[in-house]
Amino acid sequence: MKKLNKEAFKNFIKRNWKKWAIISFSIFFILAVAIYLFRARILQLVVKEVITKVEAKYPVDFTIQKAFFSDMNTVRMDKIAVVPHGQDTLMQIGNIDAEISVKSMFLLRPVFSELIIENAFLTALKHNGQDNFSFLLKKKSNAPRDTTKSRNYGELLNRLIETAFENVPDAVDFRNFRVIYDSDHRNIAITMPELKVEDGNIQTDITIKIDSLVNQLRVKGFIDPDDYVISASLYTEDAAGIRVPYIKEKFKAKLSFDTLHVSLANKRYEDERLTIKGTARVNNLEVNHPQLAEKDVRINNGALDYIITLGQNYYSLDTLSKVRVNKMILYPQAKFVTKPSKQITLKLNSAQTESNDFFQSLPEGMFESFDGLKAQGYLTYNMNFFVDLARVDSLKFESDLQGKYFNILQYGKTDFRKINQPFEHTVYEYGKPLRTFTVGPTNPNFTPFEQISPYLKNAILTSEDPQFFRHKGFHKGAFRQSMIDNIKKSSFVRGGSTISMQLVKNVFLTRNKTIARKAEEILIVWLMENNRISSKQRMYEVYLNIIEWGPNVYGVKEASNFFFEKSPANLTLEESLYLASIIPSPKKYRYSFDAYGNLRNRPRYYFRLISGIMHRKGLISDYDYSTMYPHVNLRGRARSLIVTATAPDTTVAESLPFNIDMDLEAPIDVLD
């Protein structure tokens, strides 16, 4: 029966298809005529709807003086303005010509295929606490956000990207576009004579004036809304480059570049995760900040091929991402998980890099000691970091620079071999040279390694760097612990420096606390330790002869005379423990004593702790340990600066914990 009905229906269609075609065409024609006849009325309804929505949402008067069809499907709107209640005009546009989809007008959601905007001015004013724009920034509701609900930023960004691309017209022509921000403290003017988007190609010139800073910019790019592809290059012909404003006075920093290129090449949203791919490139990037470096830091060519994934409680820079810094290729990976606890993962692996390319790729202004250095072989760097902020003690950190067939052919600006011979050492105080002396036999205050008390050498090793004679410049356990402590305190409260690092800082670098100086220090230490530029004993000898121990007191001999009026060879266990205790903060040496010359509780605790470790490691005898008493007899110039009273002190001294940067269980080498 069903088969019979189907055959009958097919035969009916064959006999009557011409009639149905005529009927359909007639309906379409009637609709087209109706749309043409009533399109002006529909346009007015759309304009009225848009004005009503804007004025209902914001405290403004929104006016479109005239709106009409200039041809079959092009809408012309003249003299458009947005005026906040009681304030100056925020926006005004001379006229807009828009090729519009009639279907979208019926839905009251106009979609433009071509757009021409002339004489558009946006003027934001803020004077004497009054402005004409803050209403746009106010939140809809002051109700607290429900923090128990997770927000999927991948979904939000995907929606934003799709909305933006779907509303890109096929052609855009902005003519004479200007943005002005004028306040009591700042004046910003952005002028764009013409912006064209045609066949996907983007081109414009922009002048940006911020107070007295002027940038003349050119923009070229391409956009393909169907495939969610966009790329843009920002560049200038100004010799000073593109200077990023505002950050100088806000962050005391400077940032400039010649060319910036960014692109979005692909996006994919599935399993509630958004993955976007693209590139970013910059030429002649210059950065200056007092915490970064003393001078401008410059990268000639930098690039990032990124693959970023965003999901619910999850953000990552994926493993296939690639960074290029001049000639060096790096493969970064980053992951941030917000729930059930905040977890951070960072990995960085470099490609095997020819040694000269490695050193030439280092940012200018950060590694000046290596300028001109030449080497052979290859270098590879690997770093792995993980921390669960709910369990900071679980922190993991590994960092390793490996050389293959590596050998230095020519030293650069600094010859690190100078440490093996007598050399002139300059001491700096607050960035200015304080004094210069010879580190070698011609200096009467220089003390050879063998003429320094074993008590002092072992006490300093125990507290500062127990594994000095075995490690290659870095104590990973101490550095990891310092990171844990700093994260817990949310500030830099503890360092992980070894004796090798302290030596390099004192001999080869300034005392300025910058990221560049620390990075340079680490690389010099690696170079010295892995290439055996100097022996461990010579490094320790130089260290003991140059470090600060008090007011203009440098080196072990000056310290022994200043505090005890004796030679370094004759220092007792107690005297050695005291000298070791003040190395982290030598300028605070007087705080170890009360006005009568008695040790306070904190150094007493230090004496017991360090002597106990030294005893367990076999660095002092049973007799030395049992007879150790936390007291020293001050003599010489130090006594006159510390002891200001003559009667015994009966006050109760404060009890303070003492943090020691070391591995208490690590075996250390005994020095005779």
C-alpha positions in Angstrom: 0.0 0.0 0.0 2.8 2.4 1.0 4.7 1.6 -2.3 1.5 2.4 -4.3 1.1 5.7 -2.5 4.7 6.7 -3.2 4.4 5.9 -6.9 1.1 7.9 -7.1 2.8 10.9 -5.4 5.8 10.8 -7.9 3.4 10.7 -10.9 1.4 13.7 -9.4 4.6 15.7 -9.2 5.7 14.9 -12.7 2.3 16.0 -14.1 2.1 19.3 -12.1 5.8 20.5 -11.6 5.3 23.4 -14.0 2.3 24.7 -12.0 4.4 24.4 -8.7 7.3 26.3 -10.3 5.0 29.1 -11.4 3.4 29.3 -8.0 6.8 29.4 -6.2 8.2 32.1 -8.5 5.1 34.1 -8.0 5.4 33.9 -4.2 9.1 34.9 -4.4 8.3 37.8 -6.7 5.5 39.1 -4.4 7.8 38.9 -1.4 10.6 40.7 -3.2 8.2 43.5 -4.3 6.9 43.7 -0.7 10.4 43.9 0.7 11.3 46.6 -1.8 8.2 48.6 -1.1 8.4 48.3 2.6 12.2 48.3 3.1 12.3 52.0 4.2 9.7 51.2 6.9 11.7 48.2 8.0 14.9 50.3 8.2 13.2 52.8 10.4 12.0 50.1 12.7 15.5 48.7 12.9 17.0 52.1 13.6 14.4 52.8 16.3 15.0 49.4 17.9 18.8 50.0 18.1 18.4 53.5 19.6 15.9 52.2 22.1 18.2 49.4 23.2 21.2 51.7 23.6 19.4 54.3 25.5 17.8 51.7 27.8 21.2 50.3 28.6 23.2 53.5 29.0 22.4 57.0 30.3 22.9 58.6 26.9 21.1 60.3 24.0 21.7 58.3 20.9 20.8 60.0 17.6 20.8 59.1 14.0 19.7 62.2 12.1 18.9 60.4 8.8 18.8 56.8 7.6 17.7 55.7 4.1 18.5 53.4 1.3 20.8 55.0 -1.2 20.4 52.0 -3.6 18.9 48.5 -3.7 20.7 47.2 -0.5 22.9 50.0 0.7 21.9 52.0 3.8 23.1 55.5 4.4 23.1 57.0 7.9 24.0 60.7 8.5 25.1 62.5 11.7 25.3 59.8 14.3 26.0 60.9 17.9 26.3 59.5 21.4 25.9 62.2 24.1 26.0 61.1 27.8 23.4 62.8 30.0 24.9 66.1 31.2 28.3 65.6 29.6 30.1 66.4 26.4 29.7 64.4 23.2 31.4 61.0 23.5 31.1 59.9 19.8 30.1 61.4 16.6 30.2 60.1 13.0 29.6 62.1 9.8 28.1 59.3 7.8 28.0 55.6 7.3 27.3 53.7 4.1 26.6 50.0 4.7 25.6 47.2 2.3 23.2 45.3 4.4 21.5 41.9 4.3 17.7 42.5 4.0 17.0 39.2 5.7 19.0 40.3 8.7 16.9 43.5 8.9 13.7 41.4 9.3 15.4 39.7 12.3 16.4 43.2 13.7 20.0 42.1 13.7 21.7 43.9 10.7 24.6 42.2 9.1 26.9 44.3 6.9 28.8 43.0 3.9 30.5 46.4 3.0 31.0 49.3 5.3 32.2 52.9 4.7 32.6 55.2 7.7 33.6 58.8 7.3 34.7 61.4 9.9 34.3 59.3 13.0 35.5 61.0 16.3 35.6 59.4 19.8 36.4 62.0 22.5 36.8 60.8 26.1 37.2 63.6 28.6 38.0 63.5 32.3 38.5 66.8 34.3 38.0 67.6 38.0 36.7 64.1 38.7 34.0 64.3 36.0 34.1 62.3 32.8 31.9 61.2 29.9 32.8 57.5 29.6 32.9 55.7 32.9 29.3 54.6 32.6 30.6 52.1 29.9 32.9 50.5 32.5 30.4 49.9 35.3 29.4 46.4 36.1 25.8 45.4 35.6 25.5 44.0 39.2 27.4 44.4 42.4 26.4 40.9 43.5 29.4 38.8 44.5 30.4 36.2 41.9 29.8 32.6 42.8 33.3 31.3 43.3 32.1 27.6 43.5 31.3 27.6 39.8 34.1 27.3 37.4 34.3 29.5 34.3 35.5 27.9 31.1 37.7 30.6 29.5 38.2 28.4 26.5 34.5 28.5 25.8 34.3 32.3 26.4 37.2 33.0 24.1 35.9 30.7 21.4 32.6 32.6 21.5 34.3 35.9 21.3 36.5 34.9 18.3 33.5 33.5 16.4 31.4 36.5 17.1 34.1 38.9 16.0 34.9 37.0 12.8 31.2 36.5 11.9 30.7 40.2 12.0 33.6 41.2 9.8 32.3 42.8 6.6 33.7 41.8 3.2 35.0 45.3 2.7 35.7 48.1 5.2 36.8 51.7 4.5 37.3 54.0 7.5 38.0 57.6 6.4 39.3 60.2 8.9 39.0 58.3 12.2 40.2 60.0 15.4 40.3 59.0 19.1 41.1 61.6 21.8 41.5 61.1 25.5 42.0 64.3 27.5 42.4 64.4 31.3 44.1 66.6 33.9 47.2 64.4 33.7 47.3 62.9 30.2 46.5 63.7 26.6 46.2 60.9 24.0 45.4 61.4 20.4 45.1 58.6 17.8 44.6 59.5 14.2 43.9 57.2 11.3 43.4 58.9 7.9 42.2 55.7 6.3 41.7 52.1 7.1 40.9 49.7 4.3 39.9 46.0 4.4 39.5 44.7 0.8 39.6 41.1 -0.3 40.9 40.2 3.1 43.8 42.7 2.9 44.2 45.2 5.8 46.2 48.4 5.4 46.4 51.6 7.4 48.6 54.3 8.8 48.2 55.4 12.4 49.6 58.3 14.4 49.6 57.9 18.1 50.5 60.9 20.3 50.6 60.4 24.1 51.6 63.6 25.8 54.9 64.5 24.1 55.5 61.0 22.7 54.6 60.4 19.0 54.6 57.1 17.2 54.1 57.0 13.4 52.9 53.4 12.7 52.0 51.4 9.6 49.8 48.3 9.7 49.5 45.6 7.1 47.6 42.4 7.4 45.2 39.8 6.2 41.9 38.4 7.5 39.9 35.3 6.4 36.7 35.2 8.5 35.6 31.9 7.1 38.7 30.0 8.4 39.2 32.2 11.5 42.6 33.4 10.2 44.1 36.8 10.8 47.7 38.2 10.6 49.0 41.7 11.1 52.3 43.5 11.0 53.0 46.7 12.9 56.1 48.6 12.0 57.6 52.1 11.7 60.3 53.9 9.8 61.3 56.0 12.8 64.9 55.2 13.8 63.8 55.3 17.5 61.4 52.4 16.8 57.9 52.0 18.2 58.0 53.2 21.8 55.4 51.7 24.1 54.0 54.6 26.3 52.8 54.8 29.9 54.9 51.9 31.2 57.8 54.3 31.9 56.0 56.3 34.5 53.8 53.4 35.7 56.5 50.7 36.0 59.7 52.8 35.5 60.4 50.7 32.4 61.1 51.3 28.7 59.9 49.1 25.9 60.4 49.7 22.2 60.6 47.6 19.0 60.9 48.1 15.2 58.4 45.5 13.9 55.7 43.4 15.6 53.9 40.6 13.7 51.1 38.6 15.3 48.8 36.0 13.7 46.0 33.5 14.5 46.3 30.6 12.1 43.9 28.1 13.4 41.4 27.4 16.2 39.6 24.2 17.3 37.0 23.8 20.0 36.2 20.3 21.2 35.7 18.5 24.5 35.1 21.9 26.1 38.7 23.0 25.3 39.8 25.7 22.8 43.1 25.3 21.0 44.5 28.2 19.1 47.7 28.3 16.9 49.6 31.2 15.6 52.8 33.1 15.6 54.3 36.3 17.1 57.5 37.9 15.9 59.4 41.0 17.0 62.5 42.8 15.7 64.9 44.9 17.6 63.1 44.6 20.9 64.6 46.8 23.7 63.6 46.6 27.3 64.9 48.6 30.2 63.9 48.2 33.9 66.1 48.8 37.0 65.2 45.3 38.3 66.1 43.7 34.9 69.4 45.2 34.1 71.5 48.4 34.4 71.4 49.0 30.7 69.0 48.4 27.8 68.4 44.7 27.1 68.1 44.1 23.4 66.9 41.1 21.3 67.5 41.6 17.6 65.1 38.9 16.4 62.6 37.0 18.5 59.7 34.7 17.5 57.1 32.5 19.0 55.1 29.7 17.3 52.4 29.1 19.9 49.8 26.4 20.5 47.7 27.5 23.4 44.9 25.4 25.0 42.2 26.9 27.4 39.6 24.8 29.2 37.8 24.6 32.4 40.4 25.2 35.2 43.1 24.6 32.6 45.5 26.7 30.6 48.6 25.5 28.7 51.3 26.5 26.2 51.6 23.1 24.5 54.8 21.2 23.8 54.8 21.9 20.0 55.3 25.6 20.7 58.7 27.0 19.7 60.6 30.1 20.6 63.5 31.6 18.7 65.9 34.1 20.3 68.2 35.3 17.6 69.9 32.0 16.5 68.8 29.9 19.5 65.7 27.6 19.3 63.8 26.8 22.5 60.8 24.5 23.1 58.7 25.8 26.0 55.8 24.2 27.8 53.7 25.8 30.5 50.6 24.6 32.3 48.4 26.2 34.9 45.7 24.2 36.6 43.4 26.1 39.0 41.3 23.3 40.6 41.2 21.3 42.8 44.4 23.3 43.6 46.6 25.7 41.8 49.4 23.8 40.0 52.1 25.4 37.8 54.3 23.4 35.4 57.1 25.0 33.4 59.5 23.2 31.0 62.1 24.6 28.7 64.3 22.6 26.4 66.7 24.0 23.9 67.8 22.5 20.6 71.4 21.5 20.5 73.0 24.9 19.6 76.5 25.6 18.2 78.4 27.3 21.0 79.1 30.5 19.2 75.5 30.8 18.1 74.5 30.2 21.8 76.6 33.1 23.1 75.8 35.4 20.2 72.1 34.8 20.8 72.2 35.9 24.5 70.3 39.2 24.9 72.6 42.2 24.6 73.0 44.1 27.9 72.5 41.0 30.1 75.8 39.0 29.5 78.5 41.6 28.8 81.2 39.4 30.3 80.8 37.1 27.3 81.0 39.8 24.6 83.6 38.5 22.1 83.9 35.0 23.6 84.5 32.3 21.0 84.1 28.6 21.6 83.7 25.3 19.8 81.2 22.5 20.4 77.6 22.5 21.3 75.4 23.6 24.2 71.9 22.3 25.3 69.7 23.7 28.1 66.9 21.9 30.0 64.7 23.2 32.8 61.8 21.5 34.6 59.7 23.2 37.3 56.5 22.0 39.1 54.7 23.3 42.2 51.3 22.5 43.7 50.6 25.7 45.7 48.5 23.7 48.1 51.6 21.6 48.9 54.5 23.9 48.3 57.0 21.5 49.8 56.3 19.2 46.8 58.1 21.7 44.5 60.3 20.1 41.9 63.1 22.0 40.1 65.8 20.8 37.7 68.0 23.0 35.6 70.9 21.8 33.5 73.2 23.3 30.8 75.1 20.6 29.0 78.2 21.0 26.8 79.2 18.6 24.0 82.8 18.8 22.8 82.7 22.3 24.4 85.9 24.2 24.6 86.7 28.0 24.9 88.9 29.2 22.1 89.0 32.9 23.0 87.8 34.8 26.1 85.7 37.9 25.6 85.3 41.1 27.6 86.2 39.3 30.8 89.0 36.7 31.1 87.8 34.4 33.8 91.3 32.9 34.2 92.5 36.1 36.0 91.4 34.4 39.2 94.4 32.0 39.1 96.9 34.9 39.2 97.3 37.9 41.5 94.7 40.5 40.4 93.3 43.9 41.4 90.0 43.7 43.1 87.7 46.7 43.5 85.1 46.9 46.3 81.9 48.7 45.6 79.6 50.4 48.1 76.2 51.4 46.9 77.4 51.2 43.3 80.5 53.4 43.8 84.1 52.1 44.1 85.2 52.1 47.8 88.7 50.7 47.6 91.0 48.6 45.4 93.5 46.0 46.6 95.6 43.2 45.2 94.5 39.7 45.8 97.9 38.0 45.9 101.2 37.8 47.9 102.2 41.4 47.3 99.3 42.5 49.5 100.4 42.1 53.2 96.7 41.3 54.1 96.5 38.4 51.7 96.4 35.0 53.5 97.3 31.8 51.7 94.8 28.9 52.1 97.2 26.9 54.3 97.5 29.8 56.8 93.8 30.0 57.6 92.4 28.1 60.6 90.6 24.9 59.7 88.0 25.9 62.2 87.0 28.9 60.1 87.2 27.1 56.8 85.0 24.3 58.0 82.5 26.6 59.8 82.0 28.6 56.7 81.6 25.5 54.5 79.1 24.0 57.0 76.9 27.1 57.1 77.3 28.5 53.6 77.9 25.6 51.2 78.5 22.1 52.7 79.0 20.4 49.3 81.3 23.1 47.8 84.2 20.7 47.1 81.9 18.2 45.3 79.3 20.1 43.4 79.8 22.0 40.1 78.9 25.4 41.2 75.2 24.8 42.2 73.5 23.2 45.2 70.2 22.1 43.8 68.8 21.1 47.1 69.5 24.6 48.6 68.2 26.4 45.6 65.0 24.3 45.6 64.5 25.0 49.3 65.0 28.8 48.8 62.3 28.7 46.1 59.9 26.9 48.5 60.6 29.5 51.3 60.2 32.4 48.9 56.8 31.1 47.6 55.5 30.6 51.1 56.5 34.1 52.1 55.4 35.6 48.8 58.7 37.6 48.7 62.4 37.0 48.3 63.5 36.0 51.8 66.2 33.4 51.1 68.8 32.8 48.4 70.4 29.6 47.2 73.8 30.9 46.4 76.9 28.7 46.7 80.4 29.8 47.5 81.1 29.6 43.8 78.2 32.0 43.0 79.2 34.4 45.8 82.8 34.4 44.5 81.8 35.1 40.9 79.5 37.9 42.1 82.3 39.6 44.0 85.1 39.1 41.5 83.5 39.6 38.1 80.2 41.4 38.6 78.6 44.5 40.2 76.6 44.2 43.4 73.4 45.5 41.8 70.6 43.1 42.4 69.1 42.6 38.9 67.9 39.6 37.0 70.6 40.2 34.4 73.3 40.1 37.0 72.0 36.9 38.5 71.7 35.2 35.0 75.2 36.3 34.1 76.5 35.0 37.5 74.9 31.6 36.9 76.4 31.3 33.4 79.9 32.3 34.6 79.8 29.8 37.4 78.8 27.1 35.0 81.6 28.1 32.7 84.2 28.1 35.5 83.2 24.9 37.2 82.5 22.8 34.1 85.6 23.9 32.3 87.9 23.8 35.4 89.1 27.3 34.9 90.2 27.3 38.5 90.7 24.7 41.2 88.2 24.5 44.1 90.9 25.4 46.6 92.0 28.5 44.7 88.4 29.6 44.4 87.9 29.2 48.2 91.2 30.9 48.9 90.1 34.0 46.9 86.7 34.0 48.4 88.1 34.1 52.0 90.4 37.0 51.0 87.8 39.3 49.4 84.5 38.9 51.2 83.2 41.6 53.5 83.3 41.1 57.3 82.6 44.6 58.7 83.0 48.3 58.2 85.6 48.5 55.3 86.8 45.1 56.5 87.6 42.8 53.6 89.3 39.5 53.7 90.1 37.0 56.5 93.2 38.8 57.8 91.5 42.1 58.2 88.6 40.4 59.9 90.8 38.5 62.3 92.6 41.8 63.3 89.5 43.9 63.5 87.6 41.5 65.8 90.3 39.6 67.7 93.7 41.1 67.0 95.2 37.9 65.8 96.2 36.1 62.6 93.7 33.9 60.7 95.8 30.8 61.6 95.2 31.2 65.3 91.4 31.6 65.3 89.6 29.5 67.9 86.4 27.5 67.2 84.2 30.1 68.8 85.9 33.0 66.9 85.5 31.1 63.7 81.8 30.4 64.4 81.3 34.1 65.0 83.0 35.2 61.8 81.0 32.6 59.8 77.8 33.8 61.3 78.1 37.4 60.0 78.9 36.5 56.4 75.3 36.8 55.2 74.9 40.3 56.7 78.4 41.7 57.6 77.1 45.2 58.1 74.9 44.0 61.0 77.8 42.5 62.9 77.0 44.7 66.0 73.6 43.2 66.4 75.2 39.9 67.5 76.2 41.5 70.8 74.6 43.4 73.7 76.1 46.6 75.0 78.5 44.6 77.2 80.0 42.5 74.5 78.0 39.3 75.3 76.5 37.3 72.5 72.7 37.5 72.1 70.4 34.5 71.9 70.4 34.3 68.1 74.2 33.8 67.6 74.3 31.5 70.6 71.7 29.3 68.8 73.9 29.5 65.7 77.0 28.4 67.7 75.3 25.3 69.0 73.7 24.4 65.7 76.8 24.7 63.5 79.2 23.2 66.1 76.8 20.2 66.4 76.8 19.6 62.7 80.6 20.0 62.5 80.9 17.4 65.3 78.6 14.9 63.6 80.6 15.3 60.4 83.9 14.8 62.1 85.1 18.3 61.5 85.8 19.0 65.2 86.8 16.6 68.0 84.7 15.5 70.9 86.8 17.7 73.1 86.3 20.8 70.9 82.5 20.2 70.9 82.2 19.5 74.6 84.3 22.6 75.6 82.7 25.0 73.0 81.1 27.9 74.8 79.1 30.5 72.9 81.3 33.5 73.8 84.1 35.5 72.2 86.5 38.1 73.6 86.4 41.1 71.4 89.6 43.1 71.0 90.9 45.8 68.8 88.8 48.3 66.8 85.6 46.1 67.0 85.5 46.2 70.7 85.4 50.0 70.8 82.5 50.0 68.3 80.4 47.3 70.0 81.0 47.5 73.8 79.5 50.6 75.2 78.7 49.5 78.8 80.8 48.1 81.7 78.3 46.3 84.0 76.9 42.8 83.2 73.8 42.6 81.2 70.8 41.1 83.1 68.2 41.6 80.4 66.6 38.7 78.7 67.7 38.6 75.1 65.3 37.8 72.3 65.0 34.3 71.0 65.0 34.2 67.3 65.1 31.3 64.8 68.1 31.2 62.5 67.7 30.2 58.9 70.7 28.4 57.4 71.0 27.9 53.7 72.4 24.3 53.6 71.7 20.6 53.5 72.0 19.5 57.1 72.4 15.8 56.2 74.8 16.3 53.3 78.3 15.0 54.0 81.0 17.6 53.6 84.8 17.4 53.0 87.1 17.9 56.0 89.8 20.5 55.5 93.0 20.1 57.3 
